[in-house]
Structures are given as structure tokens and as C-alpha cells.
Amino acid sequence: MPQNSLYDFANPLRFESIARRVFPFVAGAAVILTAMGVYFALFNSPADYQQGESVRIMYVHVPAAWMALFCYSSMAIASAAGFIWKHPLADVAAKETAPIGAAFTLLALFTGSLWGKPMWGAWWAWDARLTSVLVLFFMYLGYMALWRAIADKARAARLAAILAIVGFVNVPVIKFSVDWWNSLHQPASILRPDGPTIHAAMLTPLFLMIAAYMAIYVALLVASMLNELISRRIARTELAGGAQPATMVEQ
Amino acid sequence: MTAKKRQRLIFFGGVFLAAAAAVALTLFALRGSITYFYTPSELAALNEKPTSAIRLGGLVADGSVDYAGNATGDVVAFTVTDGGADIRVTYAGLLPDLFREGQGVVVQGRLKDGGVIADNVLAKHDENYMPREVAEALKEQGVWQEDAGQ
């Protein structure tokens, strides 16, 4: 294995020392970007010509919905890396992404509901977009439950990876649900062939919030992966009768 | 890549393709029920008109909103159009704030004599977002495109 390659990051101990150094910067970026994003979204951006002030819900809702899909895609890719190449960190990354992704999904569903009542006149509608995102939320919950249901970590990782890749089919369905079927939810405003249909003054807070959410995801992921690695080491130490495992010496 | 890794790759890819095929076939078979609403053209093209509750989606036709029923009990009538076909809707109840001529709406109700008796009207928001001043400037310059709702 060559030195200083991507494989080095797959070594859990190497990852730990890098993650500890990186975490403060990512967490700091998350705080600053969130503060800037919230300021622009709530105070320094115009009201919409149709929605009025309710448009501000969009700055919380759209990034949450994007992250819901991004986290699930990351989880599926990490699951594949863990399943096929047996990377020790990939399974941990997939496992720790799930609760973060589930939280983003719940936030998207909740803020969408708050927006739907004044705009559509309904808290909820069983249209293709809303239903497929609700299914995504249940996929996250099922994935998390599967990890907890199986004591053997290696076996849990294999089965959870299969569940993750089966659920990944839902991701393109969510993205294109508004194009494939008549739906109450509006079609895409940003990722569309003819460019964004959101005014520039509203794109600034939106992109800031997307960057903030991304930083929050990375910060939470790094912290919870560290937690998981440490608690696994503690479990191994206890199994070994409290003796220091040999790998600790490297620290 | 070792034989074992290739085996796992083929298995993992196979699981994904099988799941994708199953979902695609299911969604294709259920496409009629997944769709949230019929457009007036789709409804007009149906040989057997549905007798149960349906949803109809389209734009509120310009100049079609009639509040004349108000005196007799808060009934409003309007035409839902998709450019190809028109269907007259009557509704007794509160309309959403975004309801206006040219706006996309989704109407829930039953077909009766070629029209729809609605028991709920939802506004369909479009994908355009802009400040009020920009919308007004566009209207003044005459480049405003009224394509809301679709």
C-alpha cells in the first residue's frame, strides 16, 4: 500500500488524529455560515411577490431537503465501499450519517408542512414528492433500527449496507417525482436545464444556508464517527479484561 | 481486484439493479394512482368518467371567476383550464390566499354533469421566486410571462 495515499485515511487511528485536528475548523465554519445564512434569510433578503414573508421558510426547507438526499447518497456510497472493499471506516461513516440524514429529512417534512398550510391550503398532501420523502425518512429509521438489532457489528454492517442500497432507488424517484407525475409540489427551481428560477437576491441566502447545512453535516459526522470509534475501542478493551490494547500505543 | 471483491461488487450491484427494476415496474403500474391530479385534457380523454372523488389540476381561466353565488351561500364558480380543455368548478368554502385568475390550483371533488363540485381547493405554487419590485418591473416592461402553476 503506497504511503500518503487515500488509504491512509481509511486507517481508523490515522483518521482519529486527523479528525481531531479538522473538527474545530469545520465546527467553526458551521457556526459562522449558519449565522450569516440566518441573517440573510431572515433579515437581509426580499419578500416574495406571491408568498410574501413565508418565502423565508424556503431557506430552511430547501437545504434540508437537499441534505436529506445528499446524506442518503453518501450513506449508500459509504455502504458500498464498506460492503465491497471492507474499508473499516466506510461502515462507520454510513452508520453515523443515518441519524443526521434522518434529522434533515424530518426538518424538510416539518418546514414543508408549515409552508404548505398558508400557500397550498393543506398541511400535507399525498402527492409523489411528499410521499417519497416520507418513505426516505422511514428508510433512514429502518437502517438505524437494523444496526441496533444486530449485535455483531460486521454482520450488521453487511445487512445495513444492503438495505441502504435498496433504499437508494428512492433518491432519483424523489428528485424526478415532480417531473414524472402531476404533483402538488412545485418542480425544481435550481437544478433545472434552463437555469434557476429564483431571483439572485434570494439565491444568496439560499446558497449560504446550503453551505451552512453542509458544514453542520460534516462537523456532526466527524464528531459522531470519533465517538463511535472510541466507544468500539472501549468495548474491545473491556472484552480484553481491561488491558490496554496494543493499538493504543501509537497515540 | 481479487475474486472475492469482484463477487461482492457483482452481488451489491445486482441487489441495486433488482431493487431499481422492481420499483420502476411498480411505479409504472401504479402511475395512474400516483399522479396527484388529472388535468382537464386527461379527464376529457377518459372514456369512463370516474364516479368517486377526483382531483383536477390546472390554471384558473382569466375572467372565469364568478362570485355570483355568494348571495345564496358563499358559492364560487370558476373554470380550470390547461389550454386544451376547460372544466367548470363550483365550490362552497374558503379559498386559499394564492387563489386568483391565472393561478395554478388543485381541486378535490366529484364530477357532475361535466363539471366538478369541489369540496376542497388547493393553490399550486409555481417554481418562480422573486422580490415584489422585480415582479412589478417585469410587468411594467411587458415581459411578464404568466405561466404560473404548471
Contacts between the chains, C-beta under 8 A, distances in Angstrom:
chain1	res1	chain2	res2	distance
A	46	B	131	3.4
A	46	B	132	7.1
A	46	B	133	7.4
A	47	B	131	6.9
A	47	B	132	6.5
A	48	B	129	5.7
A	48	B	130	7.0
A	48	B	131	7.1
A	48	B	132	7.5
A	49	B	130	5.7
A	49	B	131	6.6
A	49	B	132	4.5
A	49	B	134	7.3
A	49	B	135	3.6
A	49	B	136	7.7
A	50	B	98	6.3
A	50	B	125	7.1
A	51	B	125	7.2
A	51	B	129	7.8
A	55	B	129	6.4
A	58	B	129	7.2
A	80	B	12	5.9
A	83	B	8	6.2
A	83	B	12	5.3
A	84	B	5	6.0
A	84	B	8	4.7
A	84	B	9	4.9
A	84	B	12	5.7
A	85	B	5	6.5
A	118	B	97	6.7
A	119	B	96	7.4
A	119	B	97	7.7
A	119	B	98	6.2
A	119	B	123	6.4
A	119	B	125	5.2
A	120	B	96	6.6
A	120	B	106	8.0
A	120	B	122	4.7
A	120	B	123	5.6
A	120	B	124	7.1
A	120	B	125	6.9
A	121	B	95	8.0
A	121	B	96	3.6
A	121	B	120	7.7
A	121	B	121	7.0
A	121	B	122	4.9
A	121	B	123	6.0
A	122	B	120	7.9
A	122	B	122	5.5
A	125	B	36	6.8
A	125	B	122	7.1
A	126	B	36	7.5
A	127	B	36	3.9
A	128	B	34	5.3
A	128	B	35	7.6
A	128	B	36	6.7
A	161	B	12	7.4
A	162	B	12	7.7
A	162	B	15	5.7
A	165	B	12	6.3
A	165	B	15	5.8
A	165	B	16	4.8
A	165	B	19	7.2
A	166	B	15	6.5
A	166	B	16	7.4
A	166	B	19	4.3
A	168	B	16	6.7
A	169	B	16	7.3
A	169	B	19	4.9
A	169	B	20	4.9
A	169	B	23	4.7
A	170	B	23	7.6
A	173	B	23	6.9
A	173	B	27	7.0
A	180	B	27	7.9
A	181	B	31	7.0
A	181	B	34	5.1
A	181	B	35	4.5
A	181	B	36	6.7
A	182	B	35	4.7
A	182	B	36	5.3
A	182	B	37	5.1
A	182	B	38	7.5
A	182	B	39	6.8
A	182	B	57	5.8
A	183	B	35	7.9
A	183	B	36	5.0
A	184	B	36	5.4
A	184	B	37	7.7
A	184	B	106	5.7
A	184	B	122	6.4
A	184	B	124	6.0
A	186	B	124	7.3
A	186	B	125	5.3
A	186	B	126	5.7
A	186	B	127	4.6
A	187	B	127	5.1
A	188	B	127	6.7
A	189	B	127	4.4
A	189	B	128	7.6
A	189	B	129	6.5
A	192	B	127	7.7
A	197	B	127	5.0
A	197	B	128	4.9
A	197	B	129	6.9
A	198	B	128	7.8
A	198	B	129	4.3
A	198	B	130	7.6
A	199	B	129	6.1
A	199	B	130	4.0
A	199	B	131	6.0
A	199	B	134	5.7
A	201	B	131	5.9
A	202	B	129	5.3
A	202	B	130	7.4
A	202	B	131	7.5
